[in-house]
């Protein structure tokens, strides 16, 4: 997967998490759990992007 595609997927996933973030702000604690999971997934995806960019640089 290209770095551009990886970043676009992160953007799409975070955009989808906005719905749950709004629900959380209104007091829905289950939505907060989904937001936390989305943030954890984003962190892992960001690390994958970093690894890919480093690998491309070293290639």
CHARMM internal coordinates of N, CA and C (Angstrom, degrees):
IC EDIT
DIST 1 N 1 CA 1.4546
DIST 1 CA 1 C 1.5274
ANGL 1 N 1 CA 1 C 107.99
DIST 1 C 2 N 1.3172
ANGL 1 CA 1 C 2 N 116.39
DIHE 1 N 1 CA 1 C 2 N 137.74
DIST 2 N 2 CA 1.4614
ANGL 1 C 2 N 2 CA 119.82
DIHE 1 CA 1 C 2 N 2 CA -179.43
DIST 2 CA 2 C 1.5253
ANGL 2 N 2 CA 2 C 110.31
DIHE 1 C 2 N 2 CA 2 C -74.44
DIST 2 C 3 N 1.3024
ANGL 2 CA 2 C 3 N 115.29
DIHE 2 N 2 CA 2 C 3 N 158.20
DIST 3 N 3 CA 1.4615
ANGL 2 C 3 N 3 CA 120.48
DIHE 2 CA 2 C 3 N 3 CA 178.61
DIST 3 CA 3 C 1.5246
ANGL 3 N 3 CA 3 C 109.35
DIHE 2 C 3 N 3 CA 3 C -61.69
DIST 3 C 4 N 1.3270
ANGL 3 CA 3 C 4 N 116.20
DIHE 3 N 3 CA 3 C 4 N -40.13
DIST 4 N 4 CA 1.4666
ANGL 3 C 4 N 4 CA 119.59
DIHE 3 CA 3 C 4 N 4 CA 179.23
DIST 4 CA 4 C 1.5290
ANGL 4 N 4 CA 4 C 110.76
DIHE 3 C 4 N 4 CA 4 C -59.48
DIST 4 C 5 N 1.3147
ANGL 4 CA 4 C 5 N 116.95
DIHE 4 N 4 CA 4 C 5 N -44.03
DIST 5 N 5 CA 1.4661
ANGL 4 C 5 N 5 CA 120.81
DIHE 4 CA 4 C 5 N 5 CA 179.21
DIST 5 CA 5 C 1.5273
ANGL 5 N 5 CA 5 C 111.17
DIHE 4 C 5 N 5 CA 5 C -65.71
DIST 5 C 6 N 1.3237
ANGL 5 CA 5 C 6 N 116.72
DIHE 5 N 5 CA 5 C 6 N -37.79
DIST 6 N 6 CA 1.4633
ANGL 5 C 6 N 6 CA 120.62
DIHE 5 CA 5 C 6 N 6 CA 178.49
DIST 6 CA 6 C 1.5288
ANGL 6 N 6 CA 6 C 110.69
DIHE 5 C 6 N 6 CA 6 C -62.91
DIST 6 C 7 N 1.3210
ANGL 6 CA 6 C 7 N 116.28
DIHE 6 N 6 CA 6 C 7 N -45.16
DIST 7 N 7 CA 1.4665
ANGL 6 C 7 N 7 CA 120.53
DIHE 6 CA 6 C 7 N 7 CA -179.88
DIST 7 CA 7 C 1.5275
ANGL 7 N 7 CA 7 C 110.05
DIHE 6 C 7 N 7 CA 7 C -66.46
DIST 7 C 8 N 1.3235
ANGL 7 CA 7 C 8 N 117.04
DIHE 7 N 7 CA 7 C 8 N -40.87
DIST 8 N 8 CA 1.4713
ANGL 7 C 8 N 8 CA 119.91
DIHE 7 CA 7 C 8 N 8 CA 179.23
DIST 8 CA 8 C 1.5170
ANGL 8 N 8 CA 8 C 110.82
DIHE 7 C 8 N 8 CA 8 C -62.58
DIST 8 C 9 N 1.3284
ANGL 8 CA 8 C 9 N 117.25
DIHE 8 N 8 CA 8 C 9 N -39.11
DIST 9 N 9 CA 1.4654
ANGL 8 C 9 N 9 CA 120.31
DIHE 8 CA 8 C 9 N 9 CA 177.92
DIST 9 CA 9 C 1.5258
ANGL 9 N 9 CA 9 C 110.37
DIHE 8 C 9 N 9 CA 9 C -63.71
DIST 9 C 10 N 1.3341
ANGL 9 CA 9 C 10 N 116.32
DIHE 9 N 9 CA 9 C 10 N -40.09
DIST 10 N 10 CA 1.4710
ANGL 9 C 10 N 10 CA 119.34
DIHE 9 CA 9 C 10 N 10 CA 177.35
DIST 10 CA 10 C 1.5278
ANGL 10 N 10 CA 10 C 110.06
DIHE 9 C 10 N 10 CA 10 C -61.34
DIST 10 C 11 N 1.3226
ANGL 10 CA 10 C 11 N 116.58
DIHE 10 N 10 CA 10 C 11 N -44.31
DIST 11 N 11 CA 1.4634
ANGL 10 C 11 N 11 CA 120.73
DIHE 10 CA 10 C 11 N 11 CA -179.74
DIST 11 CA 11 C 1.5268
ANGL 11 N 11 CA 11 C 110.08
DIHE 10 C 11 N 11 CA 11 C -61.17
DIST 11 C 12 N 1.3299
ANGL 11 CA 11 C 12 N 116.57
DIHE 11 N 11 CA 11 C 12 N -44.84
DIST 12 N 12 CA 1.4613
ANGL 11 C 12 N 12 CA 120.78
DIHE 11 CA 11 C 12 N 12 CA 179.88
DIST 12 CA 12 C 1.5322
ANGL 12 N 12 CA 12 C 111.32
DIHE 11 C 12 N 12 CA 12 C -62.30
DIST 12 C 13 N 1.3290
ANGL 12 CA 12 C 13 N 116.41
DIHE 12 N 12 CA 12 C 13 N -43.05
DIST 13 N 13 CA 1.4664
ANGL 12 C 13 N 13 CA 120.52
DIHE 12 CA 12 C 13 N 13 CA -179.55
DIST 13 CA 13 C 1.5290
ANGL 13 N 13 CA 13 C 111.07
DIHE 12 C 13 N 13 CA 13 C -65.66
DIST 13 C 14 N 1.3213
ANGL 13 CA 13 C 14 N 117.04
DIHE 13 N 13 CA 13 C 14 N -41.51
DIST 14 N 14 CA 1.4672
ANGL 13 C 14 N 14 CA 119.82
DIHE 13 CA 13 C 14 N 14 CA 179.42
DIST 14 CA 14 C 1.5207
ANGL 14 N 14 CA 14 C 111.42
DIHE 13 C 14 N 14 CA 14 C -69.20
DIST 14 C 15 N 1.3218
ANGL 14 CA 14 C 15 N 116.40
DIHE 14 N 14 CA 14 C 15 N -35.38
DIST 15 N 15 CA 1.4655
ANGL 14 C 15 N 15 CA 119.65
DIHE 14 CA 14 C 15 N 15 CA 176.65
DIST 15 CA 15 C 1.5253
ANGL 15 N 15 CA 15 C 110.03
DIHE 14 C 15 N 15 CA 15 C -63.44
DIST 15 C 16 N 1.3120
ANGL 15 CA 15 C 16 N 116.79
DIHE 15 N 15 CA 15 C 16 N -40.70
DIST 16 N 16 CA 1.4619
ANGL 15 C 16 N 16 CA 120.90
DIHE 15 CA 15 C 16 N 16 CA 177.50
DIST 16 CA 16 C 1.5359
ANGL 16 N 16 CA 16 C 110.79
DIHE 15 C 16 N 16 CA 16 C -64.56
DIST 16 C 17 N 1.3152
ANGL 16 CA 16 C 17 N 117.69
DIHE 16 N 16 CA 16 C 17 N -32.00
DIST 17 N 17 CA 1.4621
ANGL 16 C 17 N 17 CA 121.37
DIHE 16 CA 16 C 17 N 17 CA -179.73
DIST 17 CA 17 C 1.5259
ANGL 17 N 17 CA 17 C 111.79
DIHE 16 C 17 N 17 CA 17 C -71.52
DIST 17 C 18 N 1.3258
ANGL 17 CA 17 C 18 N 118.05
DIHE 17 N 17 CA 17 C 18 N -16.30
DIST 18 N 18 CA 1.4650
ANGL 17 C 18 N 18 CA 120.59
DIHE 17 CA 17 C 18 N 18 CA 178.89
DIST 18 CA 18 C 1.5275
ANGL 18 N 18 CA 18 C 111.86
DIHE 17 C 18 N 18 CA 18 C -59.77
DIST 18 C 19 N 1.3203
ANGL 18 CA 18 C 19 N 117.03
DIHE 18 N 18 CA 18 C 19 N -34.77
DIST 19 N 19 CA 1.4661
ANGL 18 C 19 N 19 CA 120.70
DIHE 18 CA 18 C 19 N 19 CA 179.39
DIST 19 CA 19 C 1.5234
ANGL 19 N 19 CA 19 C 109.64
DIHE 18 C 19 N 19 CA 19 C -61.60
DIST 19 C 20 N 1.3249
ANGL 19 CA 19 C 20 N 116.27
DIHE 19 N 19 CA 19 C 20 N -47.67
DIST 20 N 20 CA 1.4628
ANGL 19 C 20 N 20 CA 119.94
DIHE 19 CA 19 C 20 N 20 CA 179.25
DIST 20 CA 20 C 1.5241
ANGL 20 N 20 CA 20 C 111.29
DIHE 19 C 20 N 20 CA 20 C -67.87
DIST 20 C 21 N 1.3205
ANGL 20 CA 20 C 21 N 117.77
DIHE 20 N 20 CA 20 C 21 N -33.51
DIST 21 N 21 CA 1.4638
ANGL 20 C 21 N 21 CA 120.43
DIHE 20 CA 20 C 21 N 21 CA 178.27
DIST 21 CA 21 C 1.5271
ANGL 21 N 21 CA 21 C 110.12
DIHE 20 C 21 N 21 CA 21 C -63.03
DIST 21 C 22 N 1.3195
ANGL 21 CA 21 C 22 N 116.60
DIHE 21 N 21 CA 21 C 22 N -41.23
DIST 22 N 22 CA 1.4681
ANGL 21 C 22 N 22 CA 120.33
DIHE 21 CA 21 C 22 N 22 CA 178.02
DIST 22 CA 22 C 1.5294
ANGL 22 N 22 CA 22 C 110.52
DIHE 21 C 22 N 22 CA 22 C -64.81
DIST 22 C 23 N 1.3234
ANGL 22 CA 22 C 23 N 116.75
DIHE 22 N 22 CA 22 C 23 N -41.08
DIST 23 N 23 CA 1.4696
ANGL 22 C 23 N 23 CA 120.48
DIHE 22 CA 22 C 23 N 23 CA 177.62
DIST 23 CA 23 C 1.5205
ANGL 23 N 23 CA 23 C 110.37
DIHE 22 C 23 N 23 CA 23 C -63.23
DIST 23 C 24 N 1.3316
ANGL 23 CA 23 C 24 N 116.41
DIHE 23 N 23 CA 23 C 24 N -40.86
DIST 24 N 24 CA 1.4641
ANGL 23 C 24 N 24 CA 120.35
DIHE 23 CA 23 C 24 N 24 CA 178.93
DIST 24 CA 24 C 1.5283
ANGL 24 N 24 CA 24 C 110.79
DIHE 23 C 24 N 24 CA 24 C -61.88
DIST 24 C 25 N 1.3329
ANGL 24 CA 24 C 25 N 116.06
DIHE 24 N 24 CA 24 C 25 N -41.59
DIST 25 N 25 CA 1.4611
ANGL 24 C 25 N 25 CA 119.93
DIHE 24 CA 24 C 25 N 25 CA 179.28
DIST 25 CA 25 C 1.5252
ANGL 25 N 25 CA 25 C 112.27
DIHE 24 C 25 N 25 CA 25 C -62.34
DIST 25 C 26 N 1.3247
ANGL 25 CA 25 C 26 N 116.32
DIHE 25 N 25 CA 25 C 26 N -23.64
DIST 26 N 26 CA 1.4691
ANGL 25 C 26 N 26 CA 120.69
DIHE 25 CA 25 C 26 N 26 CA 178.39
DIST 26 CA 26 C 1.5269
ANGL 26 N 26 CA 26 C 111.88
DIHE 25 C 26 N 26 CA 26 C -90.38
DIST 26 C 27 N 1.3420
ANGL 26 CA 26 C 27 N 116.78
DIHE 26 N 26 CA 26 C 27 N 3.07
DIST 27 N 27 CA 1.4505
ANGL 26 C 27 N 27 CA 119.89
DIHE 26 CA 26 C 27 N 27 CA 174.37
DIST 27 CA 27 C 1.5118
ANGL 27 N 27 CA 27 C 116.07
DIHE 26 C 27 N 27 CA 27 C 106.75
DIST 27 C 28 N 1.3045
ANGL 27 CA 27 C 28 N 119.04
DIHE 27 N 27 CA 27 C 28 N 5.55
DIST 28 N 28 CA 1.4603
ANGL 27 C 28 N 28 CA 122.29
DIHE 27 CA 27 C 28 N 28 CA -179.58
DIST 28 CA 28 C 1.5409
ANGL 28 N 28 CA 28 C 108.87
DIHE 27 C 28 N 28 CA 28 C -83.68
DIST 28 C 29 N 1.3183
ANGL 28 CA 28 C 29 N 116.32
DIHE 28 N 28 CA 28 C 29 N 104.87
DIST 29 N 29 CA 1.4612
ANGL 28 C 29 N 29 CA 119.27
DIHE 28 CA 28 C 29 N 29 CA -175.88
DIST 29 CA 29 C 1.5276
ANGL 29 N 29 CA 29 C 112.59
DIHE 28 C 29 N 29 CA 29 C -71.14
DIST 29 C 30 N 1.3264
ANGL 29 CA 29 C 30 N 118.18
DIHE 29 N 29 CA 29 C 30 N -29.76
DIST 30 N 30 CA 1.4618
ANGL 29 C 30 N 30 CA 120.28
DIHE 29 CA 29 C 30 N 30 CA 177.57
DIST 30 CA 30 C 1.5290
ANGL 30 N 30 CA 30 C 110.34
DIHE 29 C 30 N 30 CA 30 C -64.56
DIST 30 C 31 N 1.3189
ANGL 30 CA 30 C 31 N 116.64
DIHE 30 N 30 CA 30 C 31 N -35.86
DIST 31 N 31 CA 1.4623
ANGL 30 C 31 N 31 CA 120.34
DIHE 30 CA 30 C 31 N 31 CA 177.12
DIST 31 CA 31 C 1.5275
ANGL 31 N 31 CA 31 C 109.68
DIHE 30 C 31 N 31 CA 31 C -65.57
DIST 31 C 32 N 1.3118
ANGL 31 CA 31 C 32 N 117.12
DIHE 31 N 31 CA 31 C 32 N -34.10
DIST 32 N 32 CA 1.4630
ANGL 31 C 32 N 32 CA 120.81
DIHE 31 CA 31 C 32 N 32 CA 176.80
DIST 32 CA 32 C 1.5214
ANGL 32 N 32 CA 32 C 111.39
DIHE 31 C 32 N 32 CA 32 C -62.09
DIST 32 C 33 N 1.3123
ANGL 32 CA 32 C 33 N 116.60
DIHE 32 N 32 CA 32 C 33 N -38.31
DIST 33 N 33 CA 1.4598
ANGL 32 C 33 N 33 CA 121.00
DIHE 32 CA 32 C 33 N 33 CA 177.11
DIST 33 CA 33 C 1.5195
ANGL 33 N 33 CA 33 C 110.40
DIHE 32 C 33 N 33 CA 33 C -62.89
DIST 33 C 34 N 1.3283
ANGL 33 CA 33 C 34 N 116.54
DIHE 33 N 33 CA 33 C 34 N -42.22
DIST 34 N 34 CA 1.4617
ANGL 33 C 34 N 34 CA 120.14
DIHE 33 CA 33 C 34 N 34 CA 178.51
DIST 34 CA 34 C 1.5280
ANGL 34 N 34 CA 34 C 111.46
DIHE 33 C 34 N 34 CA 34 C -66.17
DIST 34 C 35 N 1.3278
ANGL 34 CA 34 C 35 N 116.40
DIHE 34 N 34 CA 34 C 35 N -36.00
DIST 35 N 35 CA 1.4701
ANGL 34 C 35 N 35 CA 120.10
DIHE 34 CA 34 C 35 N 35 CA 177.67
DIST 35 CA 35 C 1.5277
ANGL 35 N 35 CA 35 C 109.61
DIHE 34 C 35 N 35 CA 35 C -65.41
DIST 35 C 36 N 1.3173
ANGL 35 CA 35 C 36 N 117.12
DIHE 35 N 35 CA 35 C 36 N -44.01
DIST 36 N 36 CA 1.4634
ANGL 35 C 36 N 36 CA 120.47
DIHE 35 CA 35 C 36 N 36 CA 178.97
DIST 36 CA 36 C 1.5253
ANGL 36 N 36 CA 36 C 110.50
DIHE 35 C 36 N 36 CA 36 C -60.38
DIST 36 C 37 N 1.3333
ANGL 36 CA 36 C 37 N 116.99
DIHE 36 N 36 CA 36 C 37 N -41.53
DIST 37 N 37 CA 1.4670
ANGL 36 C 37 N 37 CA 120.49
DIHE 36 CA 36 C 37 N 37 CA 178.15
DIST 37 CA 37 C 1.5294
ANGL 37 N 37 CA 37 C 110.29
DIHE 36 C 37 N 37 CA 37 C -63.98
DIST 37 C 38 N 1.3143
ANGL 37 CA 37 C 38 N 116.90
DIHE 37 N 37 CA 37 C 38 N -42.07
DIST 38 N 38 CA 1.4641
ANGL 37 C 38 N 38 CA 120.42
DIHE 37 CA 37 C 38 N 38 CA 178.76
DIST 38 CA 38 C 1.5235
ANGL 38 N 38 CA 38 C 110.66
DIHE 37 C 38 N 38 CA 38 C -62.23
DIST 38 C 39 N 1.3154
ANGL 38 CA 38 C 39 N 117.70
DIHE 38 N 38 CA 38 C 39 N -37.80
DIST 39 N 39 CA 1.4597
ANGL 38 C 39 N 39 CA 121.15
DIHE 38 CA 38 C 39 N 39 CA 178.82
DIST 39 CA 39 C 1.5230
ANGL 39 N 39 CA 39 C 110.75
DIHE 38 C 39 N 39 CA 39 C -68.65
DIST 39 C 40 N 1.3207
ANGL 39 CA 39 C 40 N 117.48
DIHE 39 N 39 CA 39 C 40 N -38.28
DIST 40 N 40 CA 1.4591
ANGL 39 C 40 N 40 CA 120.92
DIHE 39 CA 39 C 40 N 40 CA 177.11
DIST 40 CA 40 C 1.5234
ANGL 40 N 40 CA 40 C 110.54
DIHE 39 C 40 N 40 CA 40 C -65.24
DIST 40 C 41 N 1.3317
ANGL 40 CA 40 C 41 N 115.91
DIHE 40 N 40 CA 40 C 41 N -41.32
DIST 41 N 41 CA 1.4646
ANGL 40 C 41 N 41 CA 120.32
DIHE 40 CA 40 C 41 N 41 CA 177.42
DIST 41 CA 41 C 1.5268
ANGL 41 N 41 CA 41 C 110.90
DIHE 40 C 41 N 41 CA 41 C -64.29
DIST 41 C 42 N 1.3401
ANGL 41 CA 41 C 42 N 116.36
DIHE 41 N 41 CA 41 C 42 N -39.27
DIST 42 N 42 CA 1.4671
ANGL 41 C 42 N 42 CA 120.76
DIHE 41 CA 41 C 42 N 42 CA 178.73
DIST 42 CA 42 C 1.5243
ANGL 42 N 42 CA 42 C 110.47
DIHE 41 C 42 N 42 CA 42 C -64.43
DIST 42 C 43 N 1.3176
ANGL 42 CA 42 C 43 N 115.73
DIHE 42 N 42 CA 42 C 43 N -39.05
DIST 43 N 43 CA 1.4703
ANGL 42 C 43 N 43 CA 119.84
DIHE 42 CA 42 C 43 N 43 CA 178.16
DIST 43 CA 43 C 1.5313
ANGL 43 N 43 CA 43 C 110.41
DIHE 42 C 43 N 43 CA 43 C -61.87
DIST 43 C 44 N 1.3263
ANGL 43 CA 43 C 44 N 116.51
DIHE 43 N 43 CA 43 C 44 N -44.80
DIST 44 N 44 CA 1.4704
ANGL 43 C 44 N 44 CA 120.86
DIHE 43 CA 43 C 44 N 44 CA 179.25
DIST 44 CA 44 C 1.5277
ANGL 44 N 44 CA 44 C 110.52
DIHE 43 C 44 N 44 CA 44 C -65.61
DIST 44 C 45 N 1.3247
ANGL 44 CA 44 C 45 N 116.57
DIHE 44 N 44 CA 44 C 45 N -40.68
DIST 45 N 45 CA 1.4618
ANGL 44 C 45 N 45 CA 119.91
DIHE 44 CA 44 C 45 N 45 CA 179.14
DIST 45 CA 45 C 1.5217
ANGL 45 N 45 CA 45 C 110.99
DIHE 44 C 45 N 45 CA 45 C -65.16
DIST 45 C 46 N 1.3320
ANGL 45 CA 45 C 46 N 116.54
DIHE 45 N 45 CA 45 C 46 N -39.30
DIST 46 N 46 CA 1.4667
ANGL 45 C 46 N 46 CA 120.14
DIHE 45 CA 45 C 46 N 46 CA 178.40
DIST 46 CA 46 C 1.5283
ANGL 46 N 46 CA 46 C 110.10
DIHE 45 C 46 N 46 CA 46 C -63.52
DIST 46 C 47 N 1.3031
ANGL 46 CA 46 C 47 N 116.83
DIHE 46 N 46 CA 46 C 47 N -38.73
DIST 47 N 47 CA 1.4614
ANGL 46 C 47 N 47 CA 120.35
DIHE 46 CA 46 C 47 N 47 CA 177.96
DIST 47 CA 47 C 1.5254
ANGL 47 N 47 CA 47 C 110.59
DIHE 46 C 47 N 47 CA 47 C -65.04
DIST 47 C 48 N 1.3209
ANGL 47 CA 47 C 48 N 116.37
DIHE 47 N 47 CA 47 C 48 N -38.72
DIST 48 N 48 CA 1.4671
ANGL 47 C 48 N 48 CA 120.41
DIHE 47 CA 47 C 48 N 48 CA 177.28
DIST 48 CA 48 C 1.5302
ANGL 48 N 48 CA 48 C 110.81
DIHE 47 C 48 N 48 CA 48 C -63.28
DIST 48 C 49 N 1.3315
ANGL 48 CA 48 C 49 N 116.48
DIHE 48 N 48 CA 48 C 49 N -40.20
DIST 49 N 49 CA 1.4666
ANGL 48 C 49 N 49 CA 120.18
DIHE 48 CA 48 C 49 N 49 CA 177.65
DIST 49 CA 49 C 1.5208
ANGL 49 N 49 CA 49 C 109.73
DIHE 48 C 49 N 49 CA 49 C -62.60
DIST 49 C 50 N 1.3281
ANGL 49 CA 49 C 50 N 116.41
DIHE 49 N 49 CA 49 C 50 N -45.20
DIST 50 N 50 CA 1.4648
ANGL 49 C 50 N 50 CA 120.59
DIHE 49 CA 49 C 50 N 50 CA 179.44
DIST 50 CA 50 C 1.5244
ANGL 50 N 50 CA 50 C 110.81
DIHE 49 C 50 N 50 CA 50 C -58.55
DIST 50 C 51 N 1.3309
ANGL 50 CA 50 C 51 N 116.94
DIHE 50 N 50 CA 50 C 51 N -44.42
DIST 51 N 51 CA 1.4615
ANGL 50 C 51 N 51 CA 121.01
DIHE 50 CA 50 C 51 N 51 CA 179.97
DIST 51 CA 51 C 1.5247
ANGL 51 N 51 CA 51 C 111.13
DIHE 50 C 51 N 51 CA 51 C -62.93
DIST 51 C 52 N 1.3343
ANGL 51 CA 51 C 52 N 116.49
DIHE 51 N 51 CA 51 C 52 N -41.79
DIST 52 N 52 CA 1.4625
ANGL 51 C 52 N 52 CA 120.31
DIHE 51 CA 51 C 52 N 52 CA -179.12
DIST 52 CA 52 C 1.5241
ANGL 52 N 52 CA 52 C 110.83
DIHE 51 C 52 N 52 CA 52 C -66.25
DIST 52 C 53 N 1.3209
ANGL 52 CA 52 C 53 N 117.44
DIHE 52 N 52 CA 52 C 53 N -42.92
DIST 53 N 53 CA 1.4670
ANGL 52 C 53 N 53 CA 120.64
DIHE 52 CA 52 C 53 N 53 CA 179.60
DIST 53 CA 53 C 1.5255
ANGL 53 N 53 CA 53 C 109.59
DIHE 52 C 53 N 53 CA 53 C -63.85
DIST 53 C 54 N 1.3120
ANGL 53 CA 53 C 54 N 117.40
DIHE 53 N 53 CA 53 C 54 N -41.08
DIST 54 N 54 CA 1.4682
ANGL 53 C 54 N 54 CA 121.29
DIHE 53 CA 53 C 54 N 54 CA 178.50
DIST 54 CA 54 C 1.5223
ANGL 54 N 54 CA 54 C 110.58
DIHE 53 C 54 N 54 CA 54 C -64.14
DIST 54 C 55 N 1.3272
ANGL 54 CA 54 C 55 N 116.49
DIHE 54 N 54 CA 54 C 55 N -42.48
DIST 55 N 55 CA 1.4616
ANGL 54 C 55 N 55 CA 120.28
DIHE 54 CA 54 C 55 N 55 CA 179.03
DIST 55 CA 55 C 1.5281
ANGL 55 N 55 CA 55 C 110.58
DIHE 54 C 55 N 55 CA 55 C -64.26
DIST 55 C 56 N 1.3225
ANGL 55 CA 55 C 56 N 117.08
DIHE 55 N 55 CA 55 C 56 N -40.51
DIST 56 N 56 CA 1.4624
ANGL 55 C 56 N 56 CA 120.60
DIHE 55 CA 55 C 56 N 56 CA 178.37
DIST 56 CA 56 C 1.5276
ANGL 56 N 56 CA 56 C 110.64
DIHE 55 C 56 N 56 CA 56 C -64.83
DIST 56 C 57 N 1.3175
ANGL 56 CA 56 C 57 N 115.69
DIHE 56 N 56 CA 56 C 57 N -38.42
DIST 57 N 57 CA 1.4705
ANGL 56 C 57 N 57 CA 120.44
DIHE 56 CA 56 C 57 N 57 CA -179.73
DIST 57 CA 57 C 1.5281
ANGL 57 N 57 CA 57 C 110.37
DIHE 56 C 57 N 57 CA 57 C -65.45
DIST 57 C 58 N 1.3168
ANGL 57 CA 57 C 58 N 116.69
DIHE 57 N 57 CA 57 C 58 N -39.13
DIST 58 N 58 CA 1.4567
ANGL 57 C 58 N 58 CA 121.55
DIHE 57 CA 57 C 58 N 58 CA -176.81
DIST 58 CA 58 C 1.5218
ANGL 58 N 58 CA 58 C 113.77
DIHE 57 C 58 N 58 CA 58 C -82.65
DIST 58 C 59 N 1.3144
ANGL 58 CA 58 C 59 N 116.53
DIHE 58 N 58 CA 58 C 59 N -9.66
DIST 59 N 59 CA 1.4718
ANGL 58 C 59 N 59 CA 119.91
DIHE 58 CA 58 C 59 N 59 CA -177.43
DIST 59 CA 59 C 1.5279
ANGL 59 N 59 CA 59 C 111.72
DIHE 58 C 59 N 59 CA 59 C -80.64
END
COOR INIT
IC SEED 1 N 1 CA 1 C
IC BUILD
